């Protein structure tokens, strides 16, 4: 088996393109409609296409109800598009069936929501370690990784506290650590600072963006927060079911 060294990559643009293709996110002509309570068919997404590269953080902005959450759900395989495709590297998400889809989400994608959805009776470290325990990693490895992430987020002294005893900002940092504990290829964040004051929201945003840059992963963030959007590499506006650059 041949070994590709860093110097080889730099000297061979073909290999570099192959490496990037393994990790790129590609959304192609995605469309999604829903039935209203009155029986009308409402087009939420009307042909959305974009790419996200390794190491890139992209913000998706737009009015409430514009389809930002729907778009993230489709990217993360939580729902199926009516048309179009979502691919992470060489894997088209819509072609995954059975146990392959939840396994893909568990291994490749980290989710952060506006509401943290922590298990409040568990400690901070137990909440963060949970995804690794579910994937049958040893308790020692899972706890060690969780403690490391909590320390990086300034929560080392709070690791053993029940989640219900912590502030909203601390809880959201725990939720972010939980999303990152399995080193996902793609982070999807839906209004991650929506319930936080401006100062704490800025800290969460900087932590999220710094992680993506350091780990060479990528993120798509749906947000109304202009400060958070300004930290991102690109801002896309979802309007009328379509994407336009800010």
TORVO-314863 format. One record per residue: residue number from 1; x, y, z of N, C-alpha, C in turn. Coordinates in pm, 1 decimal. Layout:
// TORVO-314863
> resi, nu, nv, nw, cau, cav, caw, cu, cv, cw
> NUM, X, Y, Z, X, Y, Z, X, Y, Z
...
// end
This chain:
// TORVO-314863
> resi, nu, nv, nw, cau, cav, caw, cu, cv, cw
> 1, 85.8, -119.8, 0.0, 0.0, 0.0, 0.0, 88.3, 123.4, 0.0
> 2, 64.4, 214.6, -93.7, 144.6, 336.2, -101.2, 102.2, 435.2, 5.2
> 3, 196.2, 513.3, 52.3, 168.8, 614.0, 154.6, 183.2, 751.3, 92.1
> 4, 80.5, 834.9, 108.8, 83.2, 971.2, 57.2, 131.8, 1062.9, 168.7
> 5, 248.8, 1118.2, 153.3, 303.2, 1209.7, 252.9, 252.5, 1348.9, 228.3
> 6, 259.8, 1440.7, 326.7, 218.0, 1578.4, 304.6, 287.1, 1643.0, 185.7
> 7, 419.6, 1614.0, 166.5, 490.5, 1674.9, 54.3, 438.5, 1621.9, -78.4
> 8, 399.2, 1492.5, -81.2, 343.1, 1436.2, -203.3, 214.7, 1506.7, -240.0
> 9, 129.6, 1532.2, -141.5, 2.9, 1601.6, -166.8, 27.4, 1739.8, -226.0
> 10, 123.3, 1809.1, -170.5, 148.8, 1944.6, -217.3, 196.4, 1946.1, -361.6
> 11, 267.3, 1840.2, -400.2, 323.3, 1836.3, -534.6, 231.3, 1771.3, -636.7
> 12, 118.4, 1716.6, -590.9, 28.3, 1647.0, -682.1, -112.1, 1702.7, -666.9
> 13, -154.5, 1797.8, -750.9, -286.7, 1858.5, -738.3, -400.0, 1759.1, -756.8
> 14, -375.5, 1649.8, -830.7, -480.4, 1548.9, -849.4, -513.1, 1481.1, -717.8
> 15, -409.0, 1443.8, -641.8, -430.9, 1381.9, -511.5, -500.0, 1478.3, -416.9
> 16, -463.7, 1604.9, -424.3, -526.5, 1705.1, -337.3, -675.4, 1715.8, -367.3
> 17, -711.9, 1713.5, -494.8, -853.7, 1720.9, -530.6, -928.8, 1598.3, -481.6
> 18, -864.1, 1480.1, -490.5, -927.9, 1357.4, -442.6, -952.7, 1364.8, -293.1
> 19, -852.8, 1413.9, -217.1, -869.5, 1425.9, -72.5, -984.0, 1519.0, -38.1
> 20, -994.4, 1632.5, -107.4, -1102.7, 1726.9, -80.4, -1237.8, 1666.1, -113.1
> 21, -1244.0, 1588.7, -221.6, -1371.2, 1528.8, -261.8, -1423.9, 1432.0, -157.3
> 22, -1333.9, 1375.5, -78.2, -1376.6, 1281.9, 24.9, -1455.0, 1351.7, 136.1
> 23, -1434.9, 1479.3, 150.8, -1493.6, 1547.9, 265.5, -1587.7, 1661.5, 228.4
> 24, -1597.8, 1698.6, 102.6, -1684.6, 1809.0, 64.1, -1831.6, 1775.0, 87.6
> 25, -1908.3, 1879.5, 119.6, -2054.0, 1869.0, 123.2, -2108.3, 1930.0, -5.3
> 26, -2195.7, 1856.6, -72.8, -2256.4, 1906.7, -195.8, -2407.9, 1893.9, -186.8
> 27, -2474.8, 2005.5, -203.2, -2621.2, 2010.9, -206.0, -2660.2, 2052.4, -347.9
> 28, -2737.0, 1969.0, -415.9, -2765.9, 1990.6, -558.1, -2917.0, 1991.9, -582.2
> 29, -2968.2, 2109.9, -620.9, -3107.0, 2126.5, -664.6, -3207.4, 2063.8, -567.5
> 30, -3188.4, 2089.4, -439.2, -3275.5, 2031.3, -336.2, -3406.1, 2109.0, -327.9
> 31, -3516.5, 2033.7, -329.1, -3650.2, 2092.3, -319.6, -3729.9, 2018.4, -213.1
> 32, -3813.5, 2095.0, -143.0, -3895.0, 2033.7, -38.8, -4024.7, 2111.6, -22.6
> 33, -4135.9, 2038.0, -17.7, -4268.4, 2097.7, 1.2, -4339.9, 2027.3, 116.2
> 34, -4434.5, 2099.4, 176.0, -4515.7, 2043.0, 283.3, -4661.2, 2078.4, 259.3
> 35, -4750.4, 1996.0, 312.4, -4893.3, 2026.0, 307.2, -4931.0, 2113.6, 426.4
> 36, -5000.2, 2222.5, 400.6, -5047.6, 2310.6, 506.9, -5171.5, 2248.7, 572.0
> 37, -5212.4, 2299.1, 689.7, -5335.9, 2250.0, 753.0, -5459.3, 2268.1, 664.6
> 38, -5453.4, 2360.8, 569.7, -5565.7, 2384.6, 478.7, -5557.2, 2298.5, 352.4
> 39, -5455.3, 2213.0, 347.9, -5442.9, 2124.1, 233.7, -5364.3, 2181.5, 117.7
> 40, -5307.3, 2300.0, 134.4, -5227.1, 2359.9, 28.0, -5085.6, 2301.0, 30.7
> 41, -5024.7, 2293.5, -84.6, -4886.9, 2247.2, -94.7, -4795.0, 2368.9, -91.0
> 42, -4710.9, 2377.5, 12.2, -4623.1, 2492.5, 31.1, -4481.5, 2453.7, -6.5
> 43, -4424.9, 2523.5, -102.9, -4286.3, 2500.7, -144.3, -4192.9, 2576.8, -50.4
> 44, -4115.7, 2504.2, 25.8, -4022.9, 2566.1, 120.8, -3886.6, 2586.7, 55.5
> 45, -3835.8, 2483.8, -10.8, -3708.9, 2492.4, -82.6, -3736.0, 2466.9, -230.6
> 46, -3684.8, 2555.6, -316.1, -3720.2, 2551.4, -457.6, -3598.6, 2534.9, -549.9
> 47, -3507.4, 2452.1, -508.8, -3389.7, 2428.7, -590.6, -3266.1, 2490.4, -529.5
> 48, -3225.0, 2439.1, -415.1, -3110.0, 2491.6, -341.4, -2985.5, 2411.8, -378.3
> 49, -2880.3, 2482.3, -417.3, -2753.1, 2418.6, -452.5, -2637.1, 2497.9, -392.7
> 50, -2543.0, 2429.3, -331.9, -2419.5, 2492.5, -284.7, -2322.2, 2382.6, -242.8
> 51, -2197.6, 2422.0, -219.7, -2094.5, 2331.3, -170.8, -2026.2, 2393.1, -49.3
> 52, -1978.3, 2306.4, 37.1, -1898.0, 2349.6, 151.4, -1770.3, 2267.1, 149.6
> 53, -1657.3, 2335.7, 163.2, -1527.1, 2270.1, 157.7, -1474.3, 2239.0, 297.2
> 54, -1380.4, 2148.7, 302.5, -1314.8, 2114.1, 427.3, -1253.5, 2238.8, 490.2
> 55, -1277.1, 2257.7, 620.4, -1224.5, 2372.5, 692.4, -1307.1, 2497.8, 679.1
> 56, -1424.3, 2488.6, 616.3, -1507.2, 2605.8, 588.8, -1629.2, 2609.1, 680.6
> 57, -1664.1, 2729.4, 723.6, -1784.4, 2752.6, 803.8, -1878.2, 2842.3, 723.7
> 58, -1999.4, 2795.3, 699.9, -2095.9, 2868.0, 618.0, -2219.0, 2899.8, 702.1
> 59, -2259.9, 3024.3, 701.3, -2382.3, 3065.4, 770.4, -2496.6, 3071.0, 669.9
> 60, -2613.7, 3023.8, 713.0, -2736.0, 3037.1, 634.1, -2830.0, 3127.6, 712.8
> 61, -2861.7, 3242.6, 656.6, -2951.6, 3336.9, 721.3, -3081.4, 3346.3, 642.2
> 62, -3177.0, 3417.2, 697.8, -3307.0, 3432.1, 633.4, -3414.7, 3451.0, 737.9
> 63, -3528.6, 3496.5, 694.6, -3639.4, 3522.5, 786.0, -3688.8, 3393.2, 849.5
> 64, -3755.6, 3406.5, 964.0, -3819.2, 3290.3, 1026.3, -3917.5, 3228.8, 927.0
> 65, -3912.4, 3096.4, 916.7, -4000.3, 3028.2, 823.2, -3947.9, 3018.5, 682.2
> 66, -3824.3, 3065.1, 660.2, -3769.2, 3063.4, 524.0, -3718.9, 2925.7, 482.5
> 67, -3705.7, 2834.6, 579.0, -3663.6, 2698.8, 546.3, -3524.3, 2661.6, 593.7
> 68, -3465.4, 2742.6, 680.8, -3329.2, 2714.3, 727.8, -3322.6, 2580.2, 801.1
> 69, -3414.0, 2558.2, 894.1, -3413.9, 2432.0, 969.3, -3443.0, 2314.8, 877.2
> 70, -3535.6, 2333.3, 784.1, -3566.8, 2227.0, 687.7, -3442.5, 2188.2, 609.2
> 71, -3366.0, 2287.0, 566.2, -3243.8, 2260.9, 490.7, -3145.3, 2179.7, 574.0
> 72, -3124.9, 2216.8, 699.6, -3032.6, 2141.7, 784.7, -3080.7, 1999.1, 806.0
> 73, -3211.3, 1982.0, 822.1, -3265.3, 1846.8, 840.8, -3239.9, 1759.6, 718.9
> 74, -3251.1, 1817.7, 600.9, -3226.5, 1741.9, 478.5, -3078.2, 1707.0, 464.4
> 75, -2992.2, 1802.7, 497.3, -2847.8, 1777.2, 489.7, -2808.6, 1664.9, 586.1
> 76, -2867.5, 1668.2, 704.7, -2833.1, 1570.1, 807.2, -2906.1, 1437.7, 796.6
> 77, -2989.0, 1421.2, 694.1, -3059.6, 1295.1, 677.4, -3173.7, 1273.7, 773.7
> 78, -3222.4, 1381.8, 836.0, -3337.9, 1371.2, 925.4, -3469.1, 1373.9, 847.5
> 79, -3462.7, 1412.1, 721.7, -3578.1, 1414.1, 632.4, -3527.5, 1394.0, 490.6
> 80, -3618.0, 1357.3, 399.8, -3580.3, 1332.9, 260.3, -3628.2, 1447.6, 172.1
> 81, -3545.3, 1491.1, 77.1, -3591.2, 1593.3, -17.1, -3690.0, 1534.3, -116.1
> 82, -3776.0, 1620.6, -171.2, -3864.7, 1577.1, -279.1, -3786.2, 1558.4, -408.3
> 83, -3677.7, 1632.2, -420.6, -3597.6, 1630.3, -543.3, -3457.7, 1677.9, -507.9
> 84, -3358.3, 1632.1, -586.1, -3222.0, 1675.8, -563.8, -3144.8, 1579.7, -475.5
> 85, -3022.8, 1617.1, -441.8, -2936.4, 1527.0, -366.3, -2848.4, 1603.3, -268.4
> 86, -2810.1, 1532.8, -162.6, -2714.3, 1582.1, -63.8, -2606.0, 1476.1, -51.3
> 87, -2480.1, 1515.5, -70.4, -2369.6, 1420.4, -61.6, -2263.5, 1474.2, 32.6
> 88, -2211.6, 1386.2, 115.0, -2098.0, 1417.8, 200.5, -1983.6, 1329.4, 152.9
> 89, -1884.6, 1391.1, 89.9, -1782.1, 1311.3, 24.8, -1844.0, 1231.8, -88.6
> 90, -1815.3, 1102.6, -90.5, -1868.9, 1016.9, -196.0, -2005.0, 957.4, -160.3
> 91, -2055.5, 986.4, -40.8, -2179.8, 924.1, 4.2, -2299.1, 1015.4, -19.0
> 92, -2394.7, 970.2, -100.3, -2519.7, 1043.0, -116.6, -2613.3, 1002.7, -3.3
> 93, -2652.6, 1101.1, 76.8, -2728.3, 1073.8, 198.4, -2861.3, 1006.5, 167.0
> 94, -2928.4, 1048.6, 60.1, -3060.1, 994.6, 27.8, -3060.9, 849.4, -11.8
> 95, -2944.3, 791.9, -40.9, -2937.2, 651.2, -80.9, -2914.8, 557.3, 36.7
> 96, -2895.1, 613.5, 154.5, -2874.3, 531.1, 273.1, -3007.2, 473.9, 321.3
> 97, -3008.5, 347.8, 354.2, -3130.5, 280.7, 397.4, -3103.6, 198.0, 522.9
> 98, -3210.5, 171.2, 597.2, -3199.6, 85.6, 714.7, -3106.0, 142.9, 818.2
> 99, -3023.8, 54.8, 874.8, -2932.8, 95.7, 982.5, -2820.0, 184.0, 932.4
> 100, -2798.0, 187.4, 800.1, -2686.7, 266.5, 746.4, -2706.3, 415.4, 770.0
> 101, -2831.4, 462.9, 766.9, -2855.9, 606.7, 783.3, -2826.1, 653.9, 925.2
> 102, -2882.6, 592.4, 1029.8, -2845.5, 639.0, 1164.5, -2698.0, 620.5, 1195.2
> 103, -2636.8, 517.5, 1138.4, -2493.0, 498.5, 1159.4, -2414.6, 611.1, 1093.7
> 104, -2455.8, 651.2, 974.6, -2392.1, 763.2, 905.1, -2402.7, 890.8, 988.4
> 105, -2523.1, 920.1, 1038.5, -2541.1, 1040.2, 1121.3, -2454.5, 1033.2, 1246.8
> 106, -2451.9, 915.9, 1308.5, -2377.0, 900.1, 1432.6, -2227.6, 919.1, 1411.7
> 107, -2176.0, 873.4, 1298.9, -2032.0, 876.4, 1275.6, -1984.5, 1003.4, 1206.6
> 108, -2066.7, 1062.5, 1119.3, -2019.9, 1168.3, 1031.3, -2070.7, 1308.5, 1064.3
> 109, -2181.3, 1318.5, 1138.5, -2246.9, 1448.0, 1154.6, -2267.0, 1479.7, 1302.7
> 110, -2240.6, 1605.0, 1338.1, -2270.4, 1654.9, 1471.5, -2380.9, 1758.0, 1463.1
> 111, -2480.3, 1744.9, 1549.6, -2594.7, 1835.6, 1549.9, -2592.6, 1922.6, 1675.6
> 112, -2614.5, 2052.8, 1655.5, -2633.5, 2145.7, 1767.2, -2761.0, 2223.7, 1739.6
> 113, -2851.2, 2224.5, 1836.0, -2979.6, 2290.4, 1818.1, -2992.6, 2410.4, 1911.7
> 114, -3096.2, 2490.4, 1887.3, -3122.3, 2605.7, 1972.8, -3150.3, 2560.2, 2116.0
> 115, -3224.9, 2451.7, 2129.3, -3251.6, 2392.5, 2259.7, -3155.1, 2275.0, 2275.6
> 116, -3084.3, 2271.2, 2386.7, -2970.1, 2181.4, 2399.0, -3006.0, 2034.0, 2409.3
> 117, -3127.2, 2000.8, 2456.7, -3172.6, 1861.7, 2467.2, -3075.6, 1775.2, 2547.2
> 118, -3026.4, 1828.2, 2656.6, -2942.2, 1748.9, 2745.0, -3028.8, 1660.6, 2834.1
> 119, -2970.7, 1553.3, 2883.9, -3036.1, 1471.4, 2985.7, -3000.5, 1534.0, 3120.0
> 120, -3098.2, 1602.5, 3176.8, -3068.3, 1691.9, 3290.3, -3024.9, 1619.2, 3416.2
> 121, -3058.4, 1490.3, 3430.0, -3017.2, 1416.5, 3549.4, -2873.8, 1365.2, 3538.4
> 122, -2818.6, 1367.9, 3417.6, -2680.9, 1324.3, 3398.7, -2585.9, 1441.3, 3418.2
> 123, -2462.4, 1410.5, 3451.6, -2361.3, 1515.2, 3465.6, -2319.7, 1566.3, 3328.2
> 124, -2245.5, 1675.7, 3329.2, -2196.5, 1731.3, 3202.9, -2113.2, 1629.0, 3127.3
> 125, -2020.3, 1562.8, 3195.4, -1933.0, 1467.0, 3127.4, -2011.3, 1346.1, 3078.3
> 126, -2112.2, 1305.0, 3151.5, -2194.1, 1191.6, 3107.3, -2273.0, 1227.0, 2981.5
> 127, -2324.6, 1349.5, 2975.0, -2396.7, 1393.1, 2855.5, -2305.2, 1393.3, 2733.0
> 128, -2184.6, 1442.2, 2750.2, -2092.2, 1451.9, 2637.0, -2043.7, 1313.8, 2593.6
> 129, -2021.9, 1225.8, 2688.5, -1970.7, 1091.9, 2657.7, -2076.1, 1001.1, 2595.1
> 130, -2203.7, 1035.1, 2610.5, -2312.1, 945.1, 2571.5, -2304.1, 897.2, 2426.4
> 131, -2279.7, 984.3, 2326.5, -2272.4, 933.6, 2188.5, -2164.4, 827.2, 2168.3
> 132, -2052.5, 839.8, 2238.6, -1946.4, 740.4, 2225.7, -1985.6, 609.4, 2293.6
> 133, -2054.9, 619.0, 2404.9, -2101.6, 497.9, 2473.0, -2205.5, 424.5, 2388.0
> 134, -2291.6, 501.6, 2321.0, -2392.0, 441.2, 2233.3, -2324.4, 367.0, 2117.8
> 135, -2211.8, 422.3, 2070.2, -2138.7, 356.0, 1962.1, -2044.2, 247.3, 2014.1
> 136, -2058.6, 211.7, 2143.4, -1990.4, 98.9, 2205.5, -1841.4, 120.5, 2226.2
> 137, -1802.0, 245.1, 2241.4, -1666.1, 270.2, 2285.8, -1658.1, 245.1, 2435.3
> 138, -1540.0, 219.4, 2482.9, -1523.6, 190.6, 2625.3, -1555.9, 313.6, 2708.5
> 139, -1601.8, 289.7, 2829.9, -1634.7, 400.2, 2919.7, -1511.5, 486.0, 2946.3
> 140, -1395.3, 423.9, 2953.6, -1271.0, 498.7, 2979.1, -1241.0, 594.8, 2864.4
> 141, -1249.9, 545.0, 2741.7, -1222.3, 629.6, 2625.4, -1326.2, 740.6, 2611.5
> 142, -1452.9, 703.6, 2628.6, -1561.0, 800.8, 2613.0, -1550.2, 911.9, 2716.2
> 143, -1524.8, 874.0, 2840.3, -1514.0, 973.2, 2947.1, -1391.2, 1061.1, 2929.0
> 144, -1281.2, 1000.3, 2887.7, -1159.2, 1078.0, 2865.2, -1176.4, 1181.3, 2755.3
> 145, -1238.2, 1140.9, 2644.8, -1262.8, 1234.0, 2534.7, -1357.4, 1344.6, 2578.9
> 146, -1463.0, 1309.2, 2653.7, -1559.5, 1408.2, 2700.7, -1494.2, 1508.6, 2794.3
> 147, -1412.6, 1460.9, 2885.6, -1345.0, 1550.9, 2978.8, -1249.8, 1644.8, 2905.6
> 148, -1182.4, 1594.1, 2804.7, -1090.8, 1677.8, 2726.3, -1166.2, 1792.2, 2658.5
> 149, -1279.1, 1761.5, 2595.7, -1356.4, 1864.9, 2528.3, -1412.9, 1966.4, 2626.9
> 150, -1462.2, 1918.8, 2739.6, -1515.3, 2011.3, 2839.5, -1405.5, 2102.7, 2892.4
> 151, -1285.3, 2050.7, 2908.5, -1173.2, 2134.7, 2952.0, -1142.3, 2241.1, 2848.6
> 152, -1145.3, 2203.2, 2720.7, -1118.1, 2299.3, 2613.7, -1223.0, 2410.8, 2611.8
> 153, -1342.1, 2380.4, 2657.8, -1450.2, 2479.2, 2658.1, -1463.9, 2550.4, 2792.1
> 154, -1365.2, 2532.8, 2878.9, -1364.9, 2602.9, 3006.3, -1459.6, 2546.0, 3109.4
> 155, -1494.3, 2419.1, 3095.8, -1591.7, 2358.1, 3186.6, -1532.6, 2242.0, 3266.8
> 156, -1402.1, 2238.5, 3280.3, -1341.1, 2126.7, 3351.9, -1394.4, 2116.6, 3494.5
> 157, -1412.7, 2229.6, 3561.6, -1458.7, 2227.9, 3700.6, -1607.8, 2199.1, 3712.2
> 158, -1677.2, 2196.2, 3598.9, -1822.2, 2171.4, 3602.1, -1857.6, 2033.6, 3547.5
> 159, -1756.4, 1954.7, 3513.9, -1779.6, 1827.8, 3443.6, -1867.9, 1731.7, 3521.5
> 160, -1857.1, 1731.8, 3653.5, -1933.5, 1636.2, 3733.9, -2067.4, 1691.9, 3783.0
> 161, -2098.1, 1815.0, 3748.7, -2223.8, 1875.4, 3792.6, -2338.4, 1825.4, 3705.1
> 162, -2456.0, 1800.4, 3764.2, -2573.1, 1766.9, 3681.8, -2602.9, 1881.2, 3585.1
> 163, -2643.5, 1847.3, 3464.8, -2670.0, 1949.7, 3364.0, -2774.7, 2049.7, 3410.6
> 164, -2869.9, 2002.8, 3491.1, -2977.7, 2090.6, 3537.7, -2928.0, 2198.5, 3632.9
> 165, -2807.0, 2183.8, 3687.2, -2751.6, 2280.9, 3781.7, -2667.6, 2387.5, 3712.4
> 166, -2656.3, 2379.2, 3581.2, -2566.7, 2469.3, 3508.3, -2646.1, 2578.2, 3436.6
> 167, -2577.6, 2686.6, 3403.2, -2642.4, 2799.2, 3335.8, -2673.4, 2763.9, 3190.6
> 168, -2753.2, 2849.0, 3126.5, -2788.7, 2825.6, 2986.7, -2667.4, 2823.5, 2895.7
> 169, -2572.9, 2915.2, 2918.6, -2452.1, 2917.5, 2838.4, -2367.2, 2793.9, 2859.0
> 170, -2358.2, 2746.8, 2983.0, -2282.4, 2624.5, 3011.4, -2349.9, 2503.9, 2947.0
> 171, -2479.9, 2499.5, 2954.0, -2552.3, 2388.7, 2893.1, -2532.3, 2384.9, 2741.6
> 172, -2530.4, 2501.7, 2677.4, -2510.4, 2502.2, 2533.1, -2367.2, 2461.9, 2496.4
> 173, -2271.1, 2497.3, 2579.0, -2134.0, 2452.8, 2554.2, -2123.0, 2301.3, 2569.7
> 174, -2197.9, 2246.1, 2665.1, -2201.9, 2099.9, 2680.2, -2263.0, 2036.6, 2555.6
> 175, -2370.3, 2096.6, 2504.9, -2434.1, 2044.4, 2384.1, -2338.8, 2049.6, 2265.0
> 176, -2259.2, 2155.0, 2257.0, -2160.8, 2165.8, 2149.8, -2052.8, 2058.9, 2164.8
> 177, -2005.8, 2038.9, 2287.4, -1906.0, 1934.0, 2311.5, -1962.4, 1797.5, 2275.4
> 178, -2088.2, 1772.9, 2307.9, -2151.9, 1644.7, 2273.8, -2156.4, 1624.8, 2122.1
> 179, -2182.5, 1733.0, 2048.1, -2188.1, 1723.9, 1901.8, -2050.7, 1697.1, 1841.7
> 180, -1945.0, 1737.3, 1911.6, -1809.6, 1725.1, 1858.4, -1733.0, 1604.3, 1910.6
> 181, -1791.4, 1533.0, 2006.7, -1714.7, 1430.7, 2077.9, -1670.7, 1317.2, 1986.6
> 182, -1745.6, 1290.3, 1880.3, -1707.8, 1181.2, 1789.5, -1633.5, 1232.4, 1665.7
> 183, -1584.8, 1356.2, 1673.5, -1504.9, 1416.4, 1564.0, -1576.9, 1406.8, 1430.3
> 184, -1693.8, 1470.6, 1418.7, -1772.5, 1458.1, 1295.5, -1706.2, 1527.5, 1177.2
> 185, -1737.6, 1479.8, 1057.6, -1692.5, 1546.6, 935.7, -1766.1, 1677.1, 914.1
> 186, -1892.8, 1680.0, 956.0, -1980.5, 1794.6, 929.9, -2056.1, 1830.0, 1057.0
> 187, -2053.9, 1957.8, 1091.1, -2130.8, 2008.2, 1203.9, -2247.7, 2089.5, 1150.4
> 188, -2368.5, 2057.1, 1195.0, -2488.6, 2130.5, 1158.5, -2543.1, 2197.3, 1284.2
> 189, -2554.6, 2328.7, 1280.4, -2597.3, 2404.2, 1397.5, -2719.1, 2489.2, 1362.8
> 190, -2828.1, 2468.3, 1433.7, -2954.0, 2538.5, 1407.8, -2978.7, 2639.6, 1518.8
> 191, -2952.0, 2766.2, 1490.0, -2966.6, 2875.1, 1588.0, -2896.7, 2840.1, 1720.2
> 192, -2767.8, 2807.0, 1716.1, -2699.6, 2761.0, 1837.9, -2685.9, 2867.5, 1945.5
> 193, -2704.8, 2995.1, 1909.9, -2693.6, 3102.5, 2009.0, -2828.2, 3170.9, 2032.5
> 194, -2936.4, 3111.0, 1983.5, -3066.8, 3176.8, 1985.7, -3121.2, 3205.9, 2123.6
> 195, -3086.0, 3125.1, 2222.8, -3139.1, 3143.4, 2358.4, -3038.0, 3205.5, 2454.1
> 196, -2930.0, 3260.3, 2399.6, -2822.4, 3310.4, 2483.9, -2808.0, 3461.1, 2470.5
> 197, -2753.8, 3523.8, 2575.3, -2727.1, 3667.0, 2563.4, -2609.6, 3688.2, 2469.6
> 198, -2587.5, 3813.4, 2430.4, -2491.4, 3844.1, 2325.4, -2350.2, 3798.5, 2360.5
> 199, -2308.2, 3820.2, 2484.8, -2170.8, 3785.5, 2523.8, -2147.9, 3635.7, 2518.7
> 200, -2239.3, 3559.6, 2577.9, -2225.8, 3413.9, 2578.0, -2240.9, 3359.8, 2436.5
> 201, -2332.9, 3418.8, 2359.7, -2351.8, 3376.9, 2221.7, -2225.3, 3394.1, 2139.6
> 202, -2154.9, 3504.8, 2160.5, -2029.0, 3528.3, 2089.0, -1924.7, 3423.4, 2127.1
> 203, -1919.9, 3386.9, 2254.4, -1824.0, 3285.7, 2299.0, -1853.2, 3151.3, 2234.1
> 204, -1980.7, 3113.0, 2229.8, -2018.7, 2986.4, 2167.1, -1981.4, 2988.5, 2019.3
> 205, -2012.4, 3099.8, 1951.7, -1981.0, 3111.0, 1809.8, -1831.8, 3098.0, 1782.4
> 206, -1750.2, 3166.2, 1861.9, -1605.2, 3159.7, 1842.3, -1552.2, 3018.9, 1869.4
> 207, -1607.4, 2953.6, 1971.6, -1565.3, 2816.9, 2002.0, -1597.0, 2723.6, 1886.0
> 208, -1716.3, 2737.8, 1830.8, -1759.5, 2653.8, 1719.4, -1670.2, 2674.2, 1597.1
> 209, -1649.3, 2799.5, 1560.4, -1568.7, 2830.3, 1441.8, -1423.8, 2786.9, 1462.1
> 210, -1368.7, 2810.8, 1580.2, -1229.5, 2771.1, 1606.9, -1212.7, 2620.0, 1595.7
> 211, -1312.2, 2545.7, 1642.7, -1303.0, 2399.3, 1633.5, -1296.4, 2355.7, 1487.4
> 212, -1383.9, 2410.7, 1404.8, -1387.7, 2373.0, 1263.0, -1253.4, 2400.2, 1196.8
> 213, -1195.8, 2515.4, 1226.3, -1067.8, 2552.0, 1165.2, -955.2, 2460.4, 1213.9
> 214, -955.1, 2429.8, 1342.6, -848.8, 2347.6, 1400.0, -859.6, 2202.4, 1355.1
> 215, -981.8, 2149.5, 1354.9, -1002.9, 2008.3, 1322.6, -1014.3, 1982.2, 1173.0
> 216, -1014.9, 2088.8, 1091.0, -1027.7, 2074.7, 945.7, -1155.5, 2001.7, 907.4
> 217, -1262.2, 2028.4, 982.7, -1392.8, 1975.4, 948.1, -1470.4, 2085.4, 877.0
> 218, -1602.9, 2087.8, 880.5, -1680.4, 2194.5, 818.1, -1813.1, 2208.1, 891.5
> 219, -1876.9, 2323.7, 872.4, -2001.0, 2350.5, 943.6, -2095.8, 2432.6, 858.5
> 220, -2224.7, 2403.8, 875.2, -2332.2, 2486.2, 820.8, -2415.5, 2532.1, 939.7
> 221, -2427.7, 2663.9, 953.9, -2493.9, 2721.9, 1070.8, -2612.4, 2805.7, 1025.9
> 222, -2732.4, 2768.1, 1069.8, -2850.6, 2850.5, 1047.6, -2860.9, 2948.9, 1163.2
> 223, -2867.2, 3078.1, 1132.2, -2863.6, 3176.1, 1240.6, -2926.8, 3308.9, 1200.9
> 224, -2981.2, 3376.9, 1302.4, -3022.4, 3516.9, 1288.4, -2916.8, 3610.5, 1346.9
> 225, -2816.4, 3552.7, 1410.7, -2716.5, 3629.0, 1484.8, -2613.1, 3686.6, 1387.7
> 226, -2614.2, 3817.5, 1369.3, -2523.1, 3881.1, 1274.2, -2377.1, 3866.9, 1317.5
> 227, -2352.7, 3870.3, 1448.5, -2215.1, 3853.6, 1496.3, -2162.2, 3714.6, 1462.7
> 228, -2246.7, 3613.2, 1483.2, -2206.6, 3477.3, 1450.6, -2183.8, 3463.0, 1300.1
> 229, -2274.6, 3517.3, 1221.0, -2260.2, 3509.1, 1074.9, -2130.6, 3575.5, 1028.6
> 230, -2091.8, 3683.7, 1095.0, -1970.5, 3756.1, 1054.3, -1843.6, 3676.1, 1080.4
> 231, -1851.0, 3576.4, 1168.9, -1735.1, 3491.2, 1197.8, -1715.5, 3384.3, 1090.6
> 232, -1816.9, 3362.4, 1008.5, -1814.6, 3253.6, 911.7, -1741.1, 3294.4, 784.1
> 233, -1698.4, 3195.7, 708.0, -1627.6, 3221.4, 583.3, -1720.1, 3277.3, 476.2
> 234, -1844.8, 3231.6, 477.1, -1943.8, 3276.9, 379.1, -2078.7, 3289.2, 446.5
> 235, -2159.4, 3378.7, 393.6, -2297.2, 3392.6, 439.1, -2388.7, 3375.2, 319.4
> 236, -2482.6, 3281.7, 330.8, -2581.9, 3259.5, 227.0, -2719.7, 3295.2, 282.6
> 237, -2799.7, 3360.9, 202.2, -2933.4, 3403.1, 244.7, -3035.1, 3310.7, 177.0
> 238, -3122.4, 3252.1, 259.1, -3230.5, 3168.5, 206.9, -3355.3, 3256.1, 196.7
> 239, -3401.7, 3275.5, 74.4, -3511.4, 3368.8, 49.1, -3593.9, 3315.4, -67.5
> 240, -3725.3, 3305.4, -46.3, -3811.2, 3256.6, -151.9, -3780.1, 3114.1, -193.7
> 241, -3725.8, 3036.0, -100.7, -3693.2, 2897.5, -128.2, -3562.7, 2875.0, -201.5
> 242, -3486.5, 2982.6, -221.9, -3360.2, 2971.4, -295.6, -3247.7, 3040.3, -218.8
> 243, -3126.7, 3000.2, -250.2, -3007.5, 3054.0, -185.3, -2948.2, 3165.9, -271.2
> 244, -2907.7, 3273.5, -204.9, -2828.1, 3376.8, -270.6, -2716.0, 3417.8, -177.9
> 245, -2607.0, 3462.0, -232.9, -2494.5, 3507.6, -152.0, -2528.1, 3638.9, -85.0
> 246, -2476.6, 3659.0, 35.6, -2502.5, 3783.0, 110.7, -2425.5, 3898.4, 49.1
// end
